[in-house]
């Protein structure tokens, strides 16, 4: 998503993933990543951390997809 540009939905998704993976909180994969830079953290991670981050990101994006589908359906229903 980072390579898609700094504006728009892809940038928002990249930022969301960065916040999810790199926030200084218990249970996060990368607690010392500067500025929520997921890509930087992943490239310096161990294989175990990388695999955990991959699973976390996939699970997060599944929820994002579910919320987006629900909101789009709600928006469509209100137009009809």
C-alpha positions in Angstrom: 0.0 0.0 0.0 2.9 2.3 0.6 4.0 2.2 -3.0 0.5 3.3 -4.2 1.1 6.9 -3.0 0.7 9.2 -0.1 -2.9 10.2 -0.8 -6.1 8.2 -0.8 -7.3 4.9 0.5 -4.1 3.0 0.1 -2.2 5.5 2.2 -4.9 5.3 4.9 -4.7 1.5 4.9 -0.9 1.7 5.2 -1.1 4.1 8.1 -3.8 1.9 9.8 -1.6 -1.1 9.5 1.4 0.8 10.9 -0.6 2.0 13.9 -1.9 -1.5 14.5 1.5 -3.2 14.3 3.8 -0.5 15.7 1.9 1.3 18.6 3.8 1.2 21.9 1.3 -1.0 23.7 1.3 -4.4 25.2 0.7 -7.1 22.7 1.8 -5.2 19.6 4.3 -6.8 17.3 6.6 -3.9 17.0 6.8 -1.7 20.0 10.0 0.2 19.0 9.1 1.2 15.4 9.5 4.9 14.9 6.5 6.8 13.6 4.5 3.6 13.0 6.7 2.7 10.0 5.5 -0.9 9.5 7.7 -1.5 6.4 10.8 -0.4 8.3 10.0 -2.5 11.3 9.3 -5.6 9.1 12.5 -5.3 7.2 14.4 -5.4 10.5 12.4 -8.1 12.2 13.1 -11.7 12.9 11.2 -14.3 10.9 9.0 -15.0 13.9 8.1 -11.3 14.2 7.5 -11.1 10.5 5.1 -14.0 10.5 3.2 -12.6 13.5 3.0 -9.2 11.8 1.7 -10.8 8.6 -1.0 -12.7 10.5 -2.0 -9.5 12.4 -2.1 -7.4 9.3 -4.3 -10.0 7.4 -6.7 -10.3 10.4 -6.9 -6.5 10.6 -7.6 -6.1 6.9 -10.4 -8.8 7.1 -12.1 -6.6 9.7 -11.6 -3.5 7.7 -13.2 -5.3 4.7 -16.1 -6.4 6.8 -16.7 -2.8 8.1 -16.3 -1.3 4.7 -18.9 -3.8 3.2 -21.3 -3.1 6.0 -20.9 0.7 5.7 -21.3 0.5 1.9 -24.4 -1.6 2.2 -25.9 0.8 4.8 -25.1 3.7 2.5 -26.7 2.0 -0.5 -29.8 1.1 1.6 -30.3 4.7 2.7 -30.2 5.8 -1.0 -32.9 3.4 -2.0 
